[in-house]
Amino acid sequence: MVNCEHLRYVESPRGTRPSIDLTFKFFDDGKLVIIDNDTGNTMNPRELSGGSYDFYVRQRLSRIKRNLTEKIAKYA
């Protein structure tokens, strides 16, 4: 069974841009699913912009660092 971490990102509306409500599912095997909670559709990371893209990048880097730390501790 593959473990998954669910993270939710909500961005308030700015100007003519509507609010954004996304759920990010980061799987231990590296797979990623992004769900637009307003429509229920899945998204590609290339479709992200602004704050949602920044959130994605920060979470991705955090998971990579955590994975590397675990491997270093395991094989040290």
C-alpha positions in Angstrom: 0.0 0.0 0.0 1.3 3.4 -1.0 1.1 6.2 1.6 -0.2 9.6 0.6 -0.1 13.1 2.2 -3.0 15.3 1.6 -2.4 19.1 1.6 -5.0 21.8 0.9 -4.2 25.2 -0.6 -6.7 28.1 -0.6 -5.9 31.4 -2.2 -8.2 34.4 -1.8 -9.4 36.2 -4.9 -7.3 39.0 -6.3 -8.7 41.6 -8.7 -10.5 39.7 -11.5 -8.8 36.4 -10.5 -11.2 34.1 -8.7 -10.3 32.2 -5.5 -8.3 29.0 -5.8 -9.1 25.9 -3.7 -6.7 22.9 -4.5 -5.9 19.6 -2.8 -2.4 18.2 -3.4 -1.9 14.5 -2.9 1.8 13.6 -2.6 2.4 9.9 -2.7 5.5 8.2 -1.3 6.4 6.8 -4.7 6.7 10.3 -6.1 3.3 10.5 -7.8 1.3 13.7 -7.5 -2.4 14.4 -7.9 -3.7 18.0 -7.8 -7.5 18.3 -7.5 -9.4 21.6 -8.1 -11.9 21.4 -5.3 -14.3 23.8 -7.1 -14.7 21.7 -10.2 -13.4 18.3 -9.0 -11.0 18.1 -12.0 -7.4 17.1 -11.7 -4.7 19.5 -12.8 -1.2 19.3 -14.1 1.6 21.2 -12.2 2.2 23.2 -15.4 -1.3 24.7 -15.0 -0.4 26.2 -11.6 0.6 29.9 -11.3 1.3 32.4 -8.6 0.8 31.3 -5.0 -0.4 27.8 -5.9 2.8 27.2 -7.9 4.9 28.5 -5.1 3.1 26.2 -2.6 3.6 23.2 -4.9 7.4 23.9 -5.3 7.9 24.4 -1.6 6.1 21.2 -0.7 7.9 19.3 -3.4 11.3 20.5 -2.2 10.4 19.7 1.4 9.5 16.1 0.5 12.7 15.7 -1.5 14.8 16.9 1.4 12.9 14.7 3.9 13.4 11.7 1.6 17.2 12.4 1.2 17.5 12.8 5.0 15.8 9.5 5.6 18.1 7.7 3.1 21.2 9.3 4.5 20.2 8.1 8.0 19.3 4.6 6.7 22.6 4.0 4.8 25.0 6.0 6.9 
